[in-house]
Amino acid sequence: MHQYRIHTLESAPEESRPALQGLMQAVGLIPNLAATMAESPTLVNGFVGAFGNFHRGSFTGPQKQVLLLTNAVTNTCVWAVAFHSTMALKEGVDADDVGAIRERRLPKDAKFAALSRFTRALIEERGHADEQDISTFTDAGFGPDQVLEVIAGLAVSVLANYAGNITKPVLEEPFKAQNWKA
């Protein structure tokens, strides 16, 4: 089995370093997942660009984390589930709602439930949302633009979750309390 290196700014390929520096500024550390992604400048630069774009969108911080956590669980990425569980709790998402998503259930918060349901449906149905999926989402107060913005969140998640499933980065200390088993 191939072992992927957890790069530092010094060990990363030159073309990957600006992306890692950007993550350091945005998150306060270089997450091990991104450090393994740095092996491919194409991947890490695409991820950081998509990450920044998604985080400038219209979803609130807690909504972004509900979407990203749902994606991580649906894609069974252990590292990303721990990371986004930690971030969701920091953003103020209720611990019971975080627990529900981790257990593949819907959160009690109605808006979070609609967001989680919709993002999971898009992944499970490979982007073929039906009219009921879209109506349930928009009836919860989301706009038609946000239907499409969910896709940007899915793109970020696919890059991270698939890379995490392949590279299996070590979970950092700040995220260990939210360790998850698929």
KOLSE-341852 format. One line per 8 residues: their letters; for each residue y, z, x of N, C-alpha, C, O. Coordinates in nm, 3 decimals. Each point is the difference from the previous one (the first is absolute). Layout:
N
a> Y,Z,X,Y,Z,X,Y,Z,X,Y,Z,X  ...
This chain:
182
mhqyriht> -0.118,0.000,0.084,0.118,0.000,-0.084,0.124,0.000,0.089,0.008,0.075,0.097  0.088,-0.158,-0.132,0.123,-0.011,0.078,0.089,0.122,-0.025,0.018,0.043,-0.114  0.036,0.012,0.220,0.094,0.112,-0.011,0.141,-0.056,0.019,0.028,-0.068,0.098  0.060,0.097,-0.191,0.137,-0.046,0.011,0.085,0.109,0.062,-0.009,0.117,-0.035  0.091,-0.160,0.127,0.087,0.091,0.074,0.116,0.045,-0.088,0.055,-0.079,-0.076  -0.019,0.204,0.087,0.120,0.052,-0.065,0.112,-0.017,0.104,0.015,0.081,0.091  0.061,-0.187,-0.109,0.103,-0.035,0.097,0.119,0.096,-0.005,0.031,0.059,-0.103  0.033,-0.047,0.216,0.130,0.066,0.013,0.103,-0.111,0.019,-0.035,-0.117,0.010
lesapees> 0.160,0.156,-0.004,0.104,-0.100,0.029,-0.025,-0.065,0.136,0.029,-0.119,0.019  -0.082,0.196,0.074,-0.023,-0.052,0.134,-0.123,-0.091,0.007,0.001,-0.098,0.074  -0.105,0.128,-0.150,-0.124,-0.077,0.011,-0.006,-0.120,-0.095,-0.081,-0.091,0.020  0.165,0.090,-0.121,-0.002,-0.108,-0.099,0.043,-0.132,0.063,0.081,-0.002,0.093  -0.135,-0.107,-0.146,0.051,-0.130,0.046,0.152,-0.007,-0.021,0.053,0.054,-0.098  0.016,-0.119,0.189,0.146,-0.009,-0.004,0.053,-0.040,-0.138,0.098,0.056,-0.047  -0.164,-0.153,-0.018,0.047,-0.050,-0.129,-0.019,0.101,-0.113,0.060,-0.015,-0.106  -0.142,0.118,0.128,-0.024,0.102,-0.102,0.097,0.118,0.010,0.016,0.076,-0.095
rpalqglm> 0.048,-0.062,0.209,0.082,0.120,0.025,0.117,0.016,-0.096,0.023,0.112,-0.046  0.053,-0.217,0.014,0.111,0.021,-0.095,-0.048,0.050,-0.137,0.067,0.082,-0.063  -0.181,-0.129,0.017,-0.054,0.045,-0.128,-0.035,0.148,0.007,0.030,0.076,-0.092  -0.093,-0.035,0.201,-0.036,0.141,0.016,0.125,0.087,0.010,0.004,0.110,-0.056  0.098,-0.157,0.126,0.125,0.074,0.009,0.065,0.014,-0.138,0.055,0.105,-0.033  -0.061,-0.211,-0.046,0.055,0.006,-0.136,-0.073,0.103,-0.085,0.063,0.073,-0.077  -0.195,-0.068,0.089,-0.077,0.101,-0.075,0.035,0.140,0.047,0.011,0.092,-0.080  0.007,-0.076,0.211,0.037,0.131,0.054,0.132,0.047,-0.061,0.014,0.117,-0.034
qavglipn> 0.080,-0.207,0.020,0.129,0.034,-0.060,-0.013,0.028,-0.149,0.063,0.093,-0.052  -0.144,-0.171,-0.017,-0.013,0.013,-0.146,-0.085,0.119,-0.042,0.032,0.067,-0.098  -0.140,-0.040,0.172,-0.097,0.102,-0.041,0.008,0.126,0.086,-0.045,0.107,-0.041  0.102,-0.120,0.161,0.009,0.115,0.090,-0.115,0.009,0.098,-0.003,0.090,0.084  -0.092,-0.182,-0.095,-0.112,-0.008,0.093,-0.059,-0.138,-0.012,0.030,-0.075,-0.094  -0.114,0.041,0.189,-0.073,-0.126,-0.012,-0.136,0.036,-0.058,-0.084,0.055,0.070  0.063,-0.086,-0.197,-0.129,0.034,-0.061,-0.115,-0.067,0.075,0.011,-0.115,0.043  -0.120,0.187,-0.029,-0.116,-0.054,0.071,-0.046,-0.134,-0.057,-0.044,-0.087,0.074
laatmaes> 0.054,0.070,-0.204,-0.040,-0.128,-0.060,0.085,-0.113,0.057,-0.054,-0.103,0.041  0.186,0.121,-0.039,0.088,-0.103,0.055,-0.025,-0.018,0.150,0.009,-0.111,0.052  -0.042,0.220,0.015,-0.029,-0.007,0.144,-0.124,-0.084,0.028,-0.008,-0.066,0.103  -0.089,0.068,-0.194,-0.116,-0.088,0.017,0.034,-0.144,-0.040,-0.049,-0.095,0.061  0.133,0.082,-0.162,0.042,-0.134,-0.042,0.078,-0.072,0.109,0.004,-0.123,0.004  0.060,0.200,0.086,0.082,-0.058,0.106,-0.080,-0.088,0.094,0.058,-0.080,0.074  -0.189,0.094,-0.075,-0.085,-0.089,0.081,0.032,-0.147,-0.032,-0.010,-0.087,0.086  0.048,0.062,-0.212,0.039,-0.134,-0.042,0.148,0.001,-0.037,0.036,0.051,-0.106
ptlvngfv> 0.050,-0.106,0.191,0.141,-0.007,-0.036,0.023,-0.070,-0.135,0.090,0.039,-0.075  -0.169,-0.138,0.045,0.014,-0.070,-0.128,-0.020,0.097,-0.116,0.078,0.000,-0.095  -0.181,0.082,0.103,-0.028,0.095,-0.108,0.105,0.108,-0.008,0.056,0.023,-0.107  -0.026,0.045,0.217,0.093,0.113,-0.008,0.140,-0.045,-0.038,0.070,0.070,-0.073  -0.027,-0.187,0.122,0.133,-0.049,-0.038,0.005,-0.041,-0.146,0.100,0.024,-0.069  -0.206,-0.087,0.020,-0.006,-0.033,-0.142,0.000,0.124,-0.086,0.067,0.005,-0.103  -0.142,0.096,0.145,-0.006,0.126,-0.075,0.136,0.068,-0.004,0.047,0.038,-0.107  0.016,-0.023,0.222,0.129,0.070,0.006,0.106,-0.073,-0.082,0.081,0.063,-0.067
gafgnfhr> -0.080,-0.196,0.072,0.094,-0.076,-0.082,-0.025,0.019,-0.148,0.094,0.022,-0.077  -0.220,-0.030,0.036,-0.035,0.019,-0.141,0.027,0.144,-0.044,0.047,0.024,-0.111  -0.076,0.072,0.199,0.024,0.142,-0.027,0.149,0.024,-0.027,0.036,0.064,-0.099  0.049,-0.116,0.187,0.144,0.018,-0.017,0.051,-0.066,-0.127,0.083,0.057,-0.070  -0.132,-0.175,0.042,0.041,-0.072,-0.121,-0.040,0.079,-0.125,0.081,0.018,-0.091  -0.205,0.028,0.086,-0.047,0.074,-0.116,0.080,0.129,-0.019,0.034,0.036,-0.112  -0.005,0.032,0.220,0.071,0.128,-0.011,0.147,-0.016,-0.037,0.066,0.098,-0.035  -0.014,-0.220,0.041,0.137,-0.026,-0.047,0.001,-0.039,-0.147,0.107,-0.028,-0.055
gsftgpqk> -0.222,0.025,-0.010,-0.011,-0.043,-0.139,0.051,0.102,-0.099,0.064,0.099,0.037  -0.093,-0.123,-0.163,0.056,0.080,-0.109,-0.081,0.122,-0.040,0.049,0.084,-0.076  -0.171,-0.071,0.124,-0.078,0.119,-0.035,0.056,0.123,0.070,0.052,-0.008,0.111  -0.062,0.122,-0.178,0.041,0.126,0.062,-0.099,0.036,0.109,-0.108,-0.058,0.009  0.145,0.154,0.075,-0.092,0.046,0.105,-0.134,0.047,-0.056,-0.104,-0.042,0.050  0.105,0.128,-0.153,-0.128,0.042,-0.057,-0.080,-0.116,-0.059,-0.122,-0.004,0.015  0.189,-0.090,-0.081,-0.071,-0.116,-0.057,-0.064,-0.084,0.110,-0.113,-0.046,-0.015  0.184,0.025,0.125,-0.057,-0.076,0.112,-0.127,0.067,0.050,-0.100,-0.067,0.027
qvllltna> 0.104,0.199,-0.015,-0.118,0.071,0.052,-0.115,-0.003,-0.100,-0.116,-0.008,0.041  0.144,0.015,-0.169,-0.106,-0.013,-0.101,-0.066,-0.137,0.013,-0.123,-0.011,-0.002  0.204,-0.093,0.015,-0.053,-0.135,0.015,-0.083,-0.011,0.128,-0.113,-0.050,-0.004  0.167,0.095,0.116,-0.069,-0.014,0.128,-0.126,0.086,0.007,-0.100,-0.041,0.058  0.105,0.160,-0.117,-0.119,0.087,-0.004,-0.108,-0.062,-0.088,-0.118,0.001,0.036  0.157,-0.055,-0.149,-0.097,-0.067,-0.088,-0.066,-0.115,0.074,-0.122,-0.019,-0.008  0.202,-0.059,0.080,-0.056,-0.111,0.076,-0.097,0.049,0.107,-0.107,-0.058,0.017  0.143,0.164,0.054,-0.085,0.053,0.107,-0.134,0.046,-0.056,-0.105,-0.025,0.060
vtntcvwa> 0.109,0.093,-0.175,-0.124,0.047,-0.063,-0.082,-0.120,-0.047,-0.121,-0.006,0.024  0.185,-0.088,-0.090,-0.071,-0.116,-0.054,-0.062,-0.083,0.113,-0.108,-0.057,-0.017  0.177,0.050,0.131,-0.052,-0.073,0.116,-0.085,0.088,0.092,-0.044,-0.044,0.105  0.022,0.169,-0.146,-0.079,0.100,0.074,0.037,0.011,0.148,-0.087,-0.003,0.087  0.215,0.015,-0.058,0.048,0.018,0.136,0.028,0.149,0.022,0.102,0.053,-0.044  -0.193,0.012,0.113,0.006,0.145,0.019,0.131,0.044,0.066,0.064,0.093,-0.048  -0.025,-0.160,0.155,0.123,0.038,0.069,0.120,-0.012,-0.094,0.082,0.091,-0.008  -0.071,-0.203,-0.063,0.115,-0.022,-0.087,0.003,0.096,-0.118,0.108,0.038,-0.046
vafhstma> -0.224,0.003,-0.005,-0.002,0.098,-0.109,0.059,0.132,0.050,0.082,0.060,-0.070  -0.122,-0.015,0.187,0.055,0.125,0.054,0.151,-0.013,0.024,0.076,0.090,-0.035  -0.035,-0.200,0.094,0.142,-0.021,0.028,0.082,-0.003,-0.128,0.100,0.072,-0.011  -0.141,-0.154,-0.086,0.081,-0.013,-0.122,-0.011,0.122,-0.091,0.091,0.025,-0.079  -0.199,0.049,0.087,-0.007,0.128,-0.072,0.106,0.094,0.055,0.072,0.065,-0.075  -0.063,-0.057,0.207,0.100,0.085,0.066,0.141,-0.044,-0.038,0.084,0.082,-0.034  -0.060,-0.213,0.041,0.133,-0.052,-0.032,0.035,0.020,-0.148,0.114,0.032,-0.033  -0.212,-0.050,-0.055,0.025,0.019,-0.144,0.040,0.144,-0.027,0.094,0.026,-0.076
lkegvdad> -0.164,0.068,0.135,0.034,0.141,-0.018,0.139,0.029,0.055,0.076,0.075,-0.061  -0.041,-0.133,0.176,0.134,0.017,0.058,0.107,-0.058,-0.091,0.112,0.052,-0.005  -0.145,-0.159,-0.066,0.095,-0.066,-0.091,0.010,0.074,-0.133,0.082,-0.037,-0.085  -0.164,0.140,0.065,0.010,0.078,-0.122,-0.097,-0.039,-0.110,0.012,0.048,-0.113  -0.109,-0.134,0.143,-0.102,-0.033,-0.099,-0.085,0.126,-0.020,-0.044,0.062,0.097  0.021,-0.025,-0.221,-0.077,0.120,-0.032,-0.138,-0.007,0.064,-0.065,-0.105,-0.001  0.019,0.217,0.056,-0.130,0.005,0.067,-0.114,-0.041,-0.093,-0.097,-0.061,0.045  0.109,0.094,-0.174,-0.105,-0.040,-0.095,-0.004,-0.152,-0.016,-0.107,-0.059,-0.016
dvgairer> 0.224,-0.005,0.019,0.005,-0.146,-0.010,-0.056,-0.064,0.127,-0.071,-0.100,-0.008  0.103,0.157,0.123,-0.057,-0.051,0.126,-0.152,0.014,-0.005,-0.072,-0.093,0.036  0.024,0.209,-0.080,-0.144,0.023,-0.009,-0.068,-0.096,-0.096,-0.110,-0.049,0.027  0.175,0.021,-0.138,-0.057,-0.093,-0.097,-0.018,-0.139,0.062,-0.105,-0.062,-0.014  0.207,0.014,0.082,-0.010,-0.133,0.062,-0.112,-0.001,0.104,-0.077,-0.095,0.008  0.069,0.201,0.071,-0.105,0.008,0.104,-0.139,0.001,-0.063,-0.097,-0.043,0.064  0.087,0.090,-0.187,-0.129,0.003,-0.072,-0.017,-0.122,-0.091,-0.090,-0.002,-0.084  0.174,-0.096,0.102,-0.005,-0.125,-0.077,0.026,0.022,-0.150,-0.053,-0.072,-0.085
rlpkdakf> 0.134,0.173,0.056,0.044,0.025,-0.136,0.148,-0.030,-0.009,0.067,-0.019,0.102  -0.015,0.015,-0.224,0.143,-0.025,-0.017,0.077,0.130,0.005,-0.047,0.103,-0.049  0.166,-0.107,0.108,0.086,0.119,0.000,0.042,0.037,-0.142,-0.002,-0.083,-0.090  0.041,0.208,0.071,0.049,0.045,-0.131,0.138,-0.057,-0.030,0.031,-0.031,-0.115  0.052,0.019,0.217,0.132,-0.059,-0.018,-0.018,-0.143,-0.053,-0.065,-0.082,0.064  0.123,0.054,-0.181,-0.023,-0.128,-0.068,0.045,-0.120,0.083,-0.069,-0.102,0.005  0.183,0.113,0.058,0.050,-0.113,0.078,-0.087,-0.022,0.124,-0.031,-0.114,0.035  -0.007,0.222,0.031,-0.091,-0.012,0.115,-0.134,-0.059,-0.044,-0.059,-0.081,0.070
aalsrftr> 0.012,0.123,-0.187,-0.129,-0.050,-0.051,0.007,-0.151,-0.023,-0.093,-0.073,0.034  0.203,0.026,-0.091,0.015,-0.145,-0.025,0.006,-0.076,0.132,-0.060,-0.107,0.012  0.130,0.160,0.085,0.011,-0.063,0.131,-0.135,-0.003,0.071,-0.041,-0.102,0.056  -0.028,0.214,-0.058,-0.131,0.010,0.064,-0.101,-0.093,-0.067,-0.076,-0.070,0.067  0.076,0.070,-0.200,-0.093,-0.087,-0.075,0.026,-0.147,0.033,-0.094,-0.076,0.023  0.222,0.037,-0.022,0.034,-0.140,0.024,-0.037,-0.043,0.142,-0.058,-0.107,0.019  0.092,0.189,0.080,-0.030,-0.040,0.138,-0.151,-0.007,0.023,-0.048,-0.089,0.070  -0.027,0.182,-0.128,-0.146,-0.003,0.014,-0.057,-0.125,-0.068,-0.091,-0.064,0.053
alieergh> 0.144,0.030,-0.171,-0.048,-0.120,-0.071,0.025,-0.126,0.083,-0.086,-0.087,0.007  0.202,0.079,0.057,0.028,-0.118,0.082,-0.099,-0.013,0.115,-0.045,-0.110,0.032  0.012,0.221,0.031,-0.097,-0.005,0.111,-0.138,-0.036,-0.052,-0.065,-0.090,0.052  0.021,0.161,-0.154,-0.136,-0.020,-0.051,-0.019,-0.138,-0.062,-0.110,-0.056,0.006  0.215,0.001,-0.064,-0.009,-0.131,-0.064,0.054,-0.111,0.089,0.022,-0.113,-0.046  0.000,0.143,0.174,0.046,-0.098,0.099,0.127,-0.073,-0.046,0.013,-0.122,0.015  0.080,0.199,-0.071,0.129,-0.055,-0.041,0.003,-0.062,-0.138,0.104,-0.051,-0.043  -0.215,0.054,-0.028,-0.005,-0.061,-0.133,0.028,0.105,-0.107,-0.089,0.036,-0.078
adeqdist> 0.213,0.011,0.074,0.039,0.096,-0.102,0.003,-0.070,-0.135,0.049,-0.113,-0.011  -0.100,0.180,-0.091,0.009,-0.059,-0.133,0.126,0.053,-0.069,0.069,0.088,0.051  -0.041,-0.144,-0.166,0.122,0.036,-0.073,0.003,0.149,-0.034,0.107,0.061,0.001  -0.221,-0.002,-0.032,-0.006,0.143,-0.031,0.038,0.084,0.122,0.074,0.097,-0.013  -0.123,-0.134,0.132,0.036,0.071,0.123,0.152,-0.001,0.020,0.061,0.102,0.029  -0.002,-0.219,-0.045,0.144,-0.015,0.021,0.078,0.075,-0.108,0.098,0.067,0.031  -0.141,-0.078,-0.156,0.070,0.069,-0.110,-0.006,0.152,0.016,0.101,0.068,-0.021  -0.214,-0.016,0.059,-0.012,0.145,0.020,0.096,0.046,0.109,0.063,0.105,-0.012
ftdagfgp> -0.052,-0.184,0.117,0.090,0.031,0.111,0.146,-0.005,-0.044,0.076,0.093,0.025  -0.036,-0.202,-0.089,0.140,-0.013,-0.041,0.035,0.094,-0.115,0.115,0.045,-0.010  -0.211,-0.015,-0.077,0.026,0.095,-0.109,0.029,0.141,0.053,0.060,0.082,-0.069  -0.103,-0.054,0.192,0.026,0.131,0.061,0.140,0.007,0.061,0.039,0.103,0.055  0.036,-0.213,-0.065,0.138,0.002,0.048,0.025,-0.080,0.127,0.111,0.003,0.054  -0.210,-0.075,-0.007,0.019,-0.084,0.118,0.045,-0.138,-0.044,-0.034,-0.047,-0.108  0.111,-0.019,0.194,0.052,-0.132,-0.032,-0.092,-0.112,0.046,-0.092,0.022,0.078  0.118,-0.144,-0.127,-0.081,-0.115,0.042,0.011,-0.026,0.150,-0.094,-0.050,0.062
dqvlevia> 0.210,0.084,-0.003,0.015,-0.014,0.145,-0.094,0.095,0.073,-0.051,-0.031,0.108  0.028,0.149,-0.167,-0.089,0.098,0.063,-0.147,-0.040,-0.012,-0.082,0.042,0.082  0.049,-0.121,-0.183,-0.135,-0.056,-0.007,-0.026,-0.076,0.130,-0.107,0.012,0.060  0.205,-0.091,-0.018,-0.015,-0.080,0.121,0.017,0.085,0.126,-0.062,-0.028,0.102  0.146,0.131,-0.109,0.020,0.088,0.115,-0.127,0.077,0.036,-0.022,0.035,0.116  -0.061,-0.009,-0.215,-0.129,0.064,0.027,-0.080,-0.085,0.098,-0.072,0.053,0.085  0.084,-0.185,-0.096,-0.072,-0.090,0.090,0.045,0.021,0.145,-0.081,-0.008,0.092  0.209,0.034,-0.071,0.048,0.029,0.136,-0.066,0.128,0.053,-0.037,0.007,0.117
glavsvla> 0.023,0.092,-0.204,-0.069,0.123,0.040,-0.146,-0.025,0.031,-0.056,0.059,0.093  -0.006,-0.146,-0.171,-0.140,-0.035,0.027,-0.014,-0.071,0.134,-0.097,0.024,0.073  0.192,-0.109,-0.041,-0.006,-0.073,0.127,0.007,0.096,0.118,-0.077,-0.012,0.095  0.168,0.108,-0.101,0.010,0.102,0.105,-0.133,0.075,0.011,-0.050,0.024,0.109  -0.005,0.012,-0.224,-0.125,0.077,-0.002,-0.118,-0.078,0.054,-0.083,0.055,0.071  0.075,-0.182,-0.105,-0.112,-0.080,0.051,0.005,-0.004,0.152,-0.103,0.016,0.066  0.220,-0.038,-0.010,0.011,-0.003,0.146,-0.046,0.133,0.059,-0.081,0.003,0.093  0.132,0.107,-0.146,-0.032,0.132,0.055,-0.143,0.042,-0.032,-0.073,0.045,0.088
nyagnitk> 0.033,-0.058,-0.212,-0.132,0.048,-0.042,-0.112,-0.077,0.067,-0.098,0.060,0.046  0.110,-0.191,-0.041,-0.106,-0.079,0.063,-0.006,0.029,0.150,-0.108,0.014,0.058  0.225,-0.004,0.006,0.002,0.033,0.143,-0.060,0.139,0.022,-0.076,0.021,0.094  0.112,0.074,-0.180,-0.055,0.135,0.013,-0.150,0.005,-0.019,-0.070,0.077,0.066  0.020,-0.159,-0.158,-0.145,-0.004,-0.023,-0.075,-0.060,0.119,-0.116,0.032,0.022  0.182,-0.118,0.053,-0.062,-0.061,0.118,0.019,0.087,0.124,-0.095,0.022,0.076  0.218,0.028,-0.055,0.029,0.073,0.124,-0.037,0.147,-0.005,-0.018,0.063,0.104  0.008,-0.006,-0.224,-0.036,0.140,-0.020,0.077,0.095,0.093,-0.060,0.070,0.082
pvleepfk> 0.194,-0.068,-0.094,0.078,0.085,0.089,-0.026,0.150,-0.026,-0.034,0.041,-0.111  0.051,0.036,0.216,-0.012,0.145,-0.009,0.115,0.051,-0.088,0.113,-0.047,0.011  -0.144,0.141,-0.097,0.100,0.058,-0.088,0.084,0.102,0.077,-0.053,0.091,0.063  0.185,-0.106,-0.069,0.090,0.089,0.069,0.005,0.137,-0.068,-0.030,0.013,-0.118  0.067,0.086,0.195,0.006,0.139,-0.048,0.082,0.015,-0.129,-0.046,0.069,-0.091  0.165,-0.131,0.080,0.080,0.020,-0.122,-0.068,-0.048,-0.129,0.040,0.038,-0.110  -0.144,-0.123,0.123,-0.064,-0.057,-0.118,-0.141,0.056,-0.026,-0.063,-0.033,-0.100  0.015,0.117,0.191,-0.137,0.050,-0.010,-0.025,0.083,-0.125,-0.112,0.001,-0.050
aqnwka> 0.213,0.068,0.000,-0.019,0.081,-0.121,-0.033,-0.087,-0.121,-0.054,0.048,-0.099  0.087,-0.177,0.108,-0.026,-0.092,-0.111,-0.116,-0.095,0.032,-0.012,-0.107,-0.061  -0.073,0.145,0.156,-0.116,-0.083,0.033,-0.077,-0.031,-0.128,-0.005,0.081,-0.093  -0.056,-0.198,0.088,-0.065,-0.050,-0.121,-0.128,-0.070,0.039,-0.006,-0.066,0.104  -0.096,0.081,-0.185,-0.125,-0.071,0.023,-0.017,-0.102,-0.113,0.012,0.031,-0.118  -0.041,-0.153,0.159,-0.013,-0.110,-0.096,-0.118,0.020,-0.092,-0.026,-0.083,-0.086
